[in-house]
């Protein structure tokens, strides 16, 4: 799959939400960096929170 995120590029080893090890099926791209999570739920929670914070910071 072209453009797929790779765990080798991940900037973290543990999930910032749970502290558990990251899983290769739970990656996201944030500010140009690959960030890993232990599961897709943590990833989706992070993405939602990041969008909200970015909107506030950007004044939107």
C-alpha positions in Angstrom: 0.0 0.0 0.0 1.6 3.2 -1.2 1.9 5.9 1.5 1.4 3.5 4.4 3.0 4.5 7.6 5.9 2.4 8.8 6.6 1.5 12.5 10.3 1.9 11.7 9.7 5.7 11.3 7.8 5.9 14.6 9.1 8.6 17.1 8.0 6.7 20.2 8.1 3.1 21.5 5.2 3.4 24.0 1.7 4.7 23.6 1.4 8.3 24.9 -2.2 7.5 26.0 -1.7 4.2 27.8 2.0 3.6 28.3 1.8 0.2 26.5 4.0 -0.7 23.6 3.0 0.7 20.2 1.4 -1.5 17.6 2.1 -1.3 13.9 -1.6 -1.1 12.9 -2.1 2.0 15.2 0.1 4.7 13.7 -0.8 8.2 12.7 1.0 11.1 11.1 1.2 14.2 13.3 3.1 17.4 12.3 5.1 15.3 9.8 6.1 12.6 12.3 4.9 9.1 12.7 3.4 8.6 16.2 2.5 5.1 17.4 -0.3 3.9 19.8 -1.1 0.6 21.4 -4.4 0.3 19.6 -6.6 2.2 17.1 -8.8 3.5 19.9 -5.9 5.4 21.5 -4.9 6.6 18.0 -8.3 7.9 17.2 -8.6 9.6 20.6 -5.3 11.3 20.1 -6.3 12.5 16.5 -9.5 14.0 17.8 -7.8 15.8 20.7 -4.9 17.0 18.4 -7.4 18.5 15.9 -9.1 20.3 18.7 -5.9 21.7 20.2 -4.5 22.6 16.8 -7.7 24.5 16.0 -7.4 26.5 19.2 -3.7 27.2 18.6 -4.3 28.2 15.0 -7.2 30.4 16.0 -9.9 28.5 14.2 
